[in-house]
Amino acid sequence: MITPRRALTAALLAVGAGALAAPAAQAAPITGGEPISPIATLDHVSTLGIPAEHRGELPTAGQQLGGLNQLNQLHQLTDLAAPVTNAVPAVG
């Protein structure tokens, strides 16, 4: 015999799956226009409150993320050189 708790759990799972599938079934595909760039949108939104003459003075989010990428590349290089130079003690 199925307990009421298991029956309720099965019913709630079915309702939850239906709720997740319903918006996807009614979503219309985007037609025409250019693709949306999250970084470009973030750059635009982050500079809305800044006067036009001062916008060039601040780095954009895209430039800041590019700087993080360069930092990651530097970190990869130092990780390769650290065992050779004994700059970081070996963990073992």
Rosetta blueprint (number, residue, H / E / L):
1 M L
2 I L
3 T L
4 P H
5 R H
6 R H
7 A H
8 L H
9 T H
10 A H
11 A H
12 L H
13 L H
14 A H
15 V H
16 G H
17 A H
18 G H
19 A H
20 L H
21 A H
22 A H
23 P H
24 A H
25 A H
26 Q H
27 A L
28 A L
29 P L
30 I L
31 T L
32 G L
33 G L
34 E L
35 P L
36 I L
37 S L
38 P H
39 I H
40 A H
41 T H
42 L H
43 D H
44 H H
45 V H
46 S H
47 T L
48 L L
49 G L
50 I L
51 P L
52 A H
53 E H
54 H H
55 R H
56 G H
57 E H
58 L L
59 P L
60 T L
61 A H
62 G H
63 Q H
64 Q H
65 L H
66 G H
67 G H
68 L H
69 N H
70 Q H
71 L H
72 N H
73 Q H
74 L H
75 H H
76 Q H
77 L H
78 T H
79 D H
80 L H
81 A H
82 A H
83 P H
84 V H
85 T H
86 N L
87 A L
88 V L
89 P L
90 A L
91 V L
92 G L
